[in-house]
């Protein structure tokens, strides 16, 4: 701990100094206040106008590996030819124009990325459909978004075929099947028959794209009511991409300064080319905007999985020499606990992290203390912010493991109380942000848009505090709180304390009705294999760590992994209904 404390004493000063250098006038990440959809916002001066420019720029990576899926590999040159072929098909065969939509419904196949780049390059918007949706849920999403074309793999095609008649009675929609041998419905074609890289035109079709045009419709999880389609824009995606670049540059430059001044190792070095594993679904911003976008921009190799399996992930990390693992915390924890961690070569890994949920402080420490000196990283954000609002990595993260990092340059932030009144920054309140990376709104939901975004300010629904150095500490979701006898119990705080016990593999804290107190604290807990950790052990472990009123009064030991949604968050409502 001595070396870490030494680094902490200088880390913030170096981080602040480097931040100022990177955002000063004429610097790479300089910004100015501009009008965005009628609101004055901070905008990067050097921001490209649209994401098509980012895709076209990646052609320079030529024969370098781009998409690796299990035992398949596609180069950048191959991918660009396929994208040109599909883009030509969409425009000249199916009449897809700027402002139209193309739905993509599949697991993380390479075709997901290829369909994405082809669609956005012709000025249309991708409807990123949740691959876990049922047929009726797919019908809802397609009816809501009204795409001209649906590109679906076999599993999604099987679910949607019974609903095509009802959908097509209201709108024409061509179907392109991916990796499917089943008989096709009317007005359908196979990817392998129509996407022909060897016959691709030499250039993408021309398209006029405005920075605030829709680039993607991602549906929120819909924990209350039906899912809402968040309208992501080219400007927002570009700014998230630049925030990712800023965060990486900041960590590297500030880290080098700390190392030079203290002799403390802040960041791990590797000679391996950048290779990023993407274990989370591409129909969410964590994988698409925060991995696929920046990975493509810098010419990285993107490693995809058929489905999450920690043993297979470790095998591919070794084989593909993965340098960055970007998943949800549960995935990092499962890999570190897996028997193969000690026998697989993970020496190329530079950092492990991701989003979708907060890394518990103990996990930050576990990653930081691996034999390979892998460094932890995280970012906080939402679909409605195109990706990250904050980001932090390396020893800067280890210095403040309970934080989500500093707020990115083009975001303004404020805290409000339950009545919407502004709070001082040193208090705990609902976290609101404003900037070009806040979504345009919710598709076909003007009332929901007006409720969530006021004068450009988006209420994240998260309860947070922000320290004097601009580091955000997420206390919990506003709706993920137990009110026990008038006392607020933040579930994230209790979970972090529980995870400090080495025998805990997964833990989800939630509230149950209580006649006397209104609510009582409950936890569903998965133990590490072979552990005899029990309720008495839990009580003893928490004693002194958190106040007694925060201790779980109902403890459910489960034998299977806790249910998660597609974004890797525990489904607490399901747990509450099943266990309570």
C-alpha positions in Angstrom: 0.0 0.0 0.0 2.9 2.4 0.5 3.6 2.7 -3.2 -0.1 3.3 -3.9 -0.2 6.0 -1.2 2.8 7.7 -2.7 1.1 7.8 -6.1 -2.1 9.1 -4.6 -0.3 12.1 -3.1 0.6 13.3 -6.6 -1.9 11.7 -8.9 -4.7 14.3 -8.7 -2.3 17.2 -9.4 -0.9 15.4 -12.5 -4.3 14.5 -13.7 -5.6 18.0 -13.4 -2.5 19.5 -15.1 -2.8 17.0 -18.0 -6.5 17.7 -18.3 -5.9 21.4 -18.7 -3.2 20.7 -21.3 -5.4 18.5 -23.4 -8.4 20.9 -23.3 -6.7 24.2 -23.7 -7.2 26.4 -26.7 -6.0 24.7 -29.9 -5.3 21.5 -28.0 -6.6 18.2 -29.4 -9.6 18.2 -27.1 -10.3 21.9 -26.9 -14.0 22.8 -26.7 -16.2 25.8 -27.1 -19.9 26.6 -26.4 -22.1 26.1 -29.4 -25.8 25.8 -30.2 -27.0 22.2 -30.4 -30.7 21.8 -31.1 -31.4 25.2 -29.6 -29.4 24.6 -26.4 -26.0 26.1 -25.6 -23.6 23.2 -25.0 -19.9 22.4 -24.9 -18.7 21.0 -28.2 -15.3 19.7 -29.2 -13.7 22.0 -31.7 -12.1 19.1 -33.6 -15.1 16.8 -33.7 -15.8 15.1 -37.1 -19.3 15.9 -38.5 -20.5 12.3 -38.5 -19.5 8.6 -37.9 -19.3 7.8 -41.6 -16.0 9.7 -41.6 -14.8 7.4 -38.8 -15.7 4.3 -40.7 -14.1 5.6 -44.0 -10.9 6.5 -42.1 -10.6 2.9 -40.8 -10.0 1.7 -44.4 -6.3 2.6 -43.9 -5.9 -0.5 -41.7 -6.2 -2.7 -44.8 -5.2 -6.3 -44.1 -5.0 -6.0 -40.4 -7.4 -8.3 -38.5 -10.6 -6.5 -37.6 -13.4 -8.9 -36.5 -12.6 -12.2 -34.8 -15.6 -14.5 -34.0 -14.7 -17.8 -32.5 -12.6 -19.4 -35.3 -13.4 -16.8 -38.0 -11.3 -13.8 -38.8 -12.1 -10.8 -41.0 -9.7 -8.1 -42.0 -10.5 -4.4 -42.3 -10.3 -4.7 -46.1 -12.7 -7.6 -46.1 -15.1 -5.7 -43.9 -15.0 -2.5 -46.0 -15.8 -4.5 -49.1 -18.8 -6.2 -47.3 -20.0 -2.9 -46.0 -19.9 -1.3 -49.5 -21.8 -4.2 -50.9 -24.5 -4.1 -48.3 -24.8 -0.3 -48.4 -25.3 -0.4 -52.2 -28.0 -3.1 -51.7 -29.8 -1.1 -49.0 -29.9 2.1 -51.2 -30.4 0.7 -54.7 -32.5 -2.4 -54.0 -34.5 -1.5 -50.9 -34.7 2.2 -51.2 -33.1 3.0 -47.9 -32.5 6.8 -47.7 -31.1 9.2 -45.0 -33.6 9.3 -42.2 -34.9 5.7 -42.7 -34.2 2.8 -40.4 -32.7 -0.7 -40.6 -33.3 -3.1 -37.8 -30.5 -5.5 -36.7 -31.5 -8.5 -34.5 -28.8 -11.0 -33.8 -26.2 -12.2 -31.4 -22.6 -10.8 -31.6 -21.9 -12.1 -35.1 -19.5 -10.1 -37.4 -22.5 -9.3 -39.5 -23.8 -7.1 -36.7 -20.9 -4.7 -37.0 -21.0 -4.9 -40.8 -24.7 -4.1 -40.9 -24.2 -1.3 -38.5 -21.5 0.5 -40.5 -23.3 0.0 -43.8 -26.5 1.4 -42.4 -25.1 4.5 -40.7 -22.9 5.2 -43.7 -25.9 5.8 -45.9 -27.5 8.2 -43.4 -30.0 5.6 -42.1 -30.3 4.7 -38.4 -29.7 1.2 -37.0 -32.5 -0.2 -34.7 -30.4 -2.3 -32.3 -32.9 -4.9 -31.2 -32.4 -6.8 -28.0 -31.4 -10.3 -28.9 -33.2 -11.7 -25.8 -36.6 -10.3 -26.9 -39.4 -12.7 -27.5 -41.3 -12.7 -30.8 -44.0 -10.4 -29.4 -41.4 -8.0 -28.0 -39.7 -8.0 -31.4 -43.0 -7.2 -33.0 -43.4 -4.2 -30.6 -39.9 -2.9 -31.4 -40.4 -3.2 -35.1 -43.8 -1.7 -35.0 -42.5 1.2 -33.0 -39.4 1.9 -35.1 -40.8 1.0 -38.6 -37.6 -0.1 -40.4 -37.5 -0.7 -44.1 -35.2 -3.7 -43.7 -34.7 -6.3 -40.9 -31.4 -8.1 -40.7 -31.8 -11.1 -38.4 -30.0 -14.3 -37.5 -31.7 -17.7 -37.4 -32.8 -17.5 -33.7 -34.4 -14.1 -34.1 -35.9 -15.0 -37.5 -37.6 -18.0 -36.0 -39.2 -15.7 -33.4 -40.3 -13.0 -35.7 -41.7 -15.0 -38.6 -45.1 -15.6 -37.0 -45.5 -11.8 -36.6 -44.4 -10.7 -40.1 -47.9 -10.7 -41.4 -49.2 -8.3 -38.8 -46.1 -6.1 -39.2 -46.3 -6.0 -43.0 -49.9 -5.1 -43.0 -48.9 -1.7 -41.6 -45.5 -1.3 -43.3 -43.3 -2.9 -46.0 -40.2 -4.5 -44.6 -37.7 -6.7 -46.4 -35.9 -9.4 -44.4 -32.2 -10.4 -44.8 -31.4 -13.6 -43.0 -28.0 -14.2 -41.4 -26.5 -17.7 -40.8 -29.8 -19.4 -41.4 -30.8 -22.4 -43.5 -34.5 -22.2 -42.8 -37.1 -21.6 -45.5 -37.5 -17.9 -45.9 -40.7 -15.9 -45.8 -41.8 -13.7 -48.7 -39.8 -10.6 -49.4 -36.6 -12.1 -47.8 -33.1 -12.9 -48.9 -30.0 -14.5 -47.5 -27.0 -12.4 -46.5 -24.7 -14.9 -48.3 -26.6 -14.4 -51.6 -26.9 -10.6 -51.6 -23.8 -9.3 -49.7 -21.0 -10.0 -52.2 -17.7 -8.4 -51.2 -16.0 -9.6 -54.3 -18.5 -7.6 -56.4 -18.7 -4.5 -54.2 -18.7 -1.1 -55.7 -15.5 1.0 -55.3 -17.2 3.5 -53.0 -20.0 3.9 -50.6 -23.2 5.5 -51.9 -23.3 9.3 -51.5 -25.3 10.5 -48.5 -25.9 13.8 -46.8 -25.7 13.4 -43.0 -26.3 16.1 -40.4 -24.5 15.9 -37.1 -27.9 15.7 -35.2 -29.4 13.0 -37.5 -30.3 9.7 -35.8 -27.5 7.1 -36.0 -29.1 4.4 -33.9 -32.2 3.6 -31.9 -31.3 1.6 -28.8 -34.2 0.5 -26.6 -33.9 1.0 -22.9 -34.4 -1.9 -20.5 -38.0 -1.1 -19.9 -38.1 -1.8 -16.1 -41.2 0.3 -15.9 -43.6 0.1 -18.9 -42.7 -0.8 -22.4 -39.1 -0.2 -23.7 -38.4 3.3 -25.1 -36.3 3.8 -28.2 -33.5 6.3 -27.3 -32.5 8.3 -30.4 -28.7 8.4 -30.6 -27.1 10.9 -33.0 -24.0 11.2 -35.1 -22.8 14.2 -33.0 -23.5 12.3 -29.7 -21.6 9.2 -31.0 -18.7 11.3 -32.2 -18.4 13.0 -28.8 -18.6 9.8 -26.9 -15.8 8.4 -29.2 -13.7 11.6 -28.5 -14.4 11.2 -24.7 -13.1 7.6 -24.9 -10.0 9.0 -26.7 -9.6 11.8 -24.2 -9.8 9.4 -21.2 -7.2 7.0 -22.7 -4.8 9.9 -23.6 -5.3 11.5 -20.1 -4.5 8.2 -18.3 -1.4 7.6 -20.5 0.0 11.2 -20.3 -0.7 11.7 -16.6 0.5 8.2 -15.8 3.8 8.9 -17.5 4.2 12.0 -15.4 3.5 10.2 -12.2 5.9 7.4 -13.1 8.6 10.0 -13.9 8.2 11.9 -10.7 7.7 9.0 -8.3 9.1 5.9 -9.8 5.8 4.2 -9.2 4.5 2.0 -12.0 1.1 3.4 -13.0 0.4 1.7 -16.2 1.4 -1.7 -17.7 3.3 -1.7 -20.9 2.8 -4.2 -23.7 4.1 -4.7 -27.3 1.0 -6.6 -28.4 -1.2 -4.8 -31.0 -4.5 -3.6 -29.5 -7.0 -6.4 -29.3 -10.3 -5.9 -27.4 -12.7 -8.6 -26.3 -16.4 -7.7 -26.5 -18.4 -10.2 -24.3 -21.4 -7.9 -23.9 -24.2 -7.4 -26.5 -23.6 -5.0 -29.4 -27.2 -3.8 -29.1 -26.1 -1.7 -26.1 -23.8 1.3 -25.9 -21.3 -0.4 -23.7 -20.2 -2.7 -26.5 -21.2 -0.7 -29.6 -20.3 2.9 -28.7 -17.6 2.3 -26.1 -15.8 -0.7 -27.8 -16.7 -1.1 -31.5 -16.5 2.7 -32.2 -13.1 3.4 -30.7 -11.7 0.0 -31.6 -12.6 0.5 -35.2 -11.2 4.1 -35.2 -7.8 3.0 -34.0 -7.6 -0.2 -36.1 -7.9 -2.6 -33.2 -8.8 -6.3 -33.4 -12.3 -6.9 -32.0 -12.8 -10.3 -30.5 -16.4 -11.5 -30.3 -17.9 -14.4 -28.4 -20.8 -16.7 -29.4 -22.0 -16.4 -25.8 -20.4 -15.6 -22.4 -18.3 -18.4 -21.0 -15.4 -17.4 -18.7 -13.3 -20.5 -19.7 -13.8 -19.8 -23.4 -13.0 -16.1 -22.9 -9.7 -17.0 -21.2 -8.9 -19.4 -24.1 -9.5 -16.6 -26.6 -7.6 -14.0 -24.6 -4.6 -16.4 -24.8 -5.0 -17.2 -28.5 -5.8 -13.7 -29.7 -3.4 -11.9 -27.3 -6.2 -9.7 -26.0 -5.0 -6.5 -24.5 -8.3 -5.1 -23.2 -11.3 -6.9 -21.7 -14.4 -4.7 -21.6 -17.3 -6.4 -20.0 -19.5 -6.1 -16.9 -18.1 -6.6 -13.4 -19.6 -10.1 -13.1 -17.6 -11.2 -16.0 -14.3 -10.0 -14.7 -15.0 -11.6 -11.3 -15.9 -14.9 -13.0 -12.7 -14.9 -15.0 -10.6 -14.2 -11.9 -12.3 -17.0 -10.0 -12.1 -19.5 -12.8 -9.7 -22.4 -12.5 -8.2 -21.6 -15.9 -7.1 -18.1 -14.8 -3.8 -19.6 -13.4 -3.1 -21.8 -16.5 -4.0 -19.4 -19.3 -1.5 -16.9 -20.7 -3.1 -13.6 -20.0 0.2 -11.6 -20.0 -1.0 -9.4 -22.9 -3.9 -8.0 -20.9 -3.3 -4.4 -20.0 -6.6 -3.6 -18.4 -9.9 -5.1 -17.4 -13.1 -3.1 -16.9 -16.2 -1.9 -18.6 -19.6 -0.6 -17.7 -23.2 -1.5 -17.3 -22.7 -1.7 -13.5 -20.2 -0.4 -11.0 -17.1 -2.3 -10.2 -17.2 -3.1 -6.5 -14.1 -1.7 -4.7 -12.9 -5.2 -3.8 -12.9 -6.2 -7.5 -10.8 -3.1 -8.4 -8.3 -4.3 -5.9 -8.4 -7.9 -7.2 -7.7 -6.8 -10.7 -5.0 -4.5 -9.7 -3.2 -7.2 -7.7 -3.1 -9.9 -10.4 0.2 -11.5 -11.1 0.1 -10.0 -14.6 -0.3 -6.5 -13.1 -3.5 -5.9 -15.1 -4.9 -2.5 -14.4 -8.6 -1.8 -13.7 -10.7 0.6 -15.6 -14.3 1.7 -15.6 -16.7 4.2 -17.0 -20.1 5.4 -15.9 -22.8 6.2 -18.4 -26.2 5.3 -19.9 -27.8 4.6 -23.2 -29.2 8.2 -23.0 -25.6 9.6 -22.9 -24.3 7.6 -25.9 -21.9 5.8 -23.5 -19.6 7.3 -20.9 -20.2 10.3 -18.7 -17.1 9.5 -16.6 -14.0 7.3 -17.0 -11.0 6.3 -15.0 -8.2 3.8 -15.3 -5.0 2.4 -13.9 -3.7 3.7 -10.6 -5.9 6.7 -10.9 -8.8 4.3 -10.4 -7.1 2.3 -7.7 -6.6 5.5 -5.8 -10.3 6.1 -5.6 -11.9 2.7 -6.2 -15.3 3.8 -5.0 -15.6 6.4 -7.7 -16.6 6.2 -11.3 -14.0 8.7 -12.4 -14.1 12.4 -13.4 -16.9 13.9 -15.6 -15.8 14.1 -19.3 -15.0 17.5 -20.8 -18.1 18.3 -22.8 -20.6 17.4 -20.0 -21.9 19.8 -17.5 -23.3 18.3 -14.3 -25.5 19.2 -11.4 -27.2 17.5 -8.4 -30.9 18.0 -7.6 -33.2 17.0 -4.8 -36.5 15.1 -5.1 -38.3 18.4 -5.9 -35.9 19.4 -8.7 -34.0 22.0 -6.7 -30.3 22.4 -7.3 -28.0 21.1 -4.5 -24.4 22.0 -3.6 -21.9 19.7 -5.1 -20.8 18.3 -1.7 -24.3 16.8 -1.1 -25.9 13.6 -2.3 -28.6 14.1 -4.9 -29.9 13.0 -8.3 -27.2 13.3 -10.9 -28.1 15.4 -14.0 -25.9 16.0 -17.1 -26.0 18.3 -20.2 -24.0 18.0 -23.3 -23.9 17.0 -27.0 -23.8 13.3 -26.0 -27.2 13.4 -24.4 -29.7 11.7 -26.7 -32.1 13.7 -28.9 -35.0 12.0 -27.1 -37.2 8.9 -27.1 -38.7 7.8 -30.4 -42.5 8.5 -30.6 -42.5 9.5 -26.9 -42.6 13.3 -26.6 -44.0 13.2 -23.1 -41.2 10.8 -21.9 -38.6 13.0 -23.6 -39.9 16.1 -21.9 -39.9 14.4 -18.5 -36.4 13.1 -18.8 -34.7 16.0 -20.6 -35.4 19.6 -19.4 -33.5 22.5 -21.1 -31.0 20.0 -22.2 -30.5 18.5 -18.7 -30.9 14.7 -18.5 -31.8 13.3 -15.1 -29.9 10.0 -15.0 -32.0 8.7 -12.1 -28.8 7.9 -10.2 -28.0 9.2 -6.8 -24.5 10.5 -6.6 -22.0 12.8 -4.9 -19.2 14.6 -6.7 -16.0 15.4 -4.8 -13.8 18.5 -5.1 -11.7 17.0 -7.9 -14.7 16.3 -10.1 -14.8 12.5 -9.4 -18.3 11.1 -9.3 -19.3 8.6 -6.7 -22.5 6.8 -7.6 -24.4 6.0 -4.4 -27.2 4.1 -6.1 -30.1 4.1 -8.4 -32.9 6.3 -7.2 -35.3 3.4 -7.6 -32.8 0.9 -6.2 -33.1 2.0 -2.6 -34.6 0.4 0.5 -36.5 2.7 2.9 -36.3 0.9 6.2 -38.2 2.6 9.0 -37.6 6.0 7.4 -33.9 5.4 6.9 -32.5 5.2 3.3 -30.4 2.1 2.6 -28.5 2.2 -0.6 -28.2 -1.3 -2.1 -24.9 -0.6 -3.8 -23.2 0.2 -0.5 -24.4 -3.0 1.1 -23.4 -5.1 -1.9 -19.9 -3.6 -1.8 -19.5 -4.5 1.8 -20.7 -8.1 1.1 -18.4 -8.5 -1.8 -15.4 -7.9 0.5 -15.9 -11.5 1.7 -13.8 -13.9 -0.4 -16.5 -16.6 -0.5 -19.1 -14.4 -2.2 -19.4 -14.9 -6.0 -22.5 -12.8 -6.6 -24.7 -10.7 -4.4 -27.8 -8.6 -5.2 -29.5 -6.5 -2.4 -33.1 -5.5 -2.7 -36.1 -4.6 -0.4 -38.9 -6.7 0.8 -42.2 -5.5 2.4 -42.2 -5.4 6.2 -45.3 -4.8 8.3 -43.3 -2.9 11.0 -40.6 -1.0 9.0 -42.2 -0.7 5.6 -39.3 -2.4 4.0 -36.5 -4.7 5.1 -33.2 -5.4 3.5 -32.8 -8.7 1.6 -29.9 -10.3 -0.3 -29.7 -13.1 -2.8 -26.2 -14.6 -2.5 -24.2 -17.1 -4.6 -21.3 -18.6 -2.8 -17.9 -19.6 -4.3 -17.9 -23.3 -5.0 -17.1 -25.4 -1.9 -17.8 -22.6 0.5 -19.8 -23.2 3.7 -20.3 -19.4 4.2 -23.7 -19.0 6.0 -26.0 -16.3 7.4 -24.1 -16.1 10.7 -20.9 -15.6 8.8 -22.5 -12.9 6.8 -23.6 -11.0 9.9 -20.2 -11.4 11.4 -18.5 -10.1 8.2 -20.8 -7.0 8.0 -20.4 -6.1 11.7 -18.5 -2.9 11.8 -18.4 -2.5 8.1 -21.8 -0.9 7.7 -24.5 0.3 10.2 -26.7 -2.5 11.6 -29.8 -1.1 10.0 -28.2 -1.8 6.6 -27.6 -5.5 7.4 -29.8 -7.9 5.3 -32.6 -9.3 7.5 -33.5 -11.9 4.8 -30.7 -13.9 3.2 -31.3 -16.2 0.3 -28.5 -18.5 -0.6 -28.9 -19.6 -4.3 -27.1 -22.3 -6.2 -27.3 -20.8 -9.7 -26.0 -17.5 -11.0 -28.3 -14.6 -10.4 -30.5 -13.6 -13.3 -29.2 -10.7 -15.3 -30.6 -8.5 -18.1 -28.9 -8.1 -21.4 -26.7 -5.3 -20.0 -25.3 -7.4 -17.2 -27.4 -6.0 -14.4 -29.0 -8.2 -11.8 -32.8 -8.4 -12.3 -33.8 -7.5 -8.8 -37.5 -7.3 -9.5 -37.4 -10.9 -10.6 -35.4 -11.9 -7.5 -37.9 -10.0 -5.2 -40.9 -11.7 -6.8 -39.3 -15.2 -6.8 -37.7 -15.2 -3.3 -39.8 -12.7 -1.4 
